[in-house]
Amino acid sequence: AEAARGDGAGPAGPLRRAGFTTAAALAAALADESDRRGRDAFGRLTDPDPDRYAWAWLAATVHLAAAERELIRSSWTAPAVG
C-alpha cells in the first residue's frame, strides 16, 4: 500500500504499460485492500477480518509464481524455426 500512495499509480501503471494487465490488476487490488483497513488512535486495525487481504495477497502470489515458472520454461524452450 505504501508504494501505491501518493500519485495513486503505484506498481500497477508500469505493469499495465508493459502489457501485464493481470499483474497490474492484482497489484492494484492488493494495494487497495491493504489501504482499506483503517486504524484507530492506538494503531489497532478497525476491521480485524483479514480474509479479503489474504485473498488479494494469495492471488498476487499465485500469479507471480505462475509468471516466474513460465518465464523459466520459455527461457529453456528452443525458438520455433519456420
Secondary structure, DSSP 8 states (H G I E B T S, - for coil): -TTTSSSS-TTHHHHHHTT-HHHHHHHHHHHHHHHHS-B-TTS-BSS---HHHHHHHHHHHHHHHHHHHHHHHHHHS-----
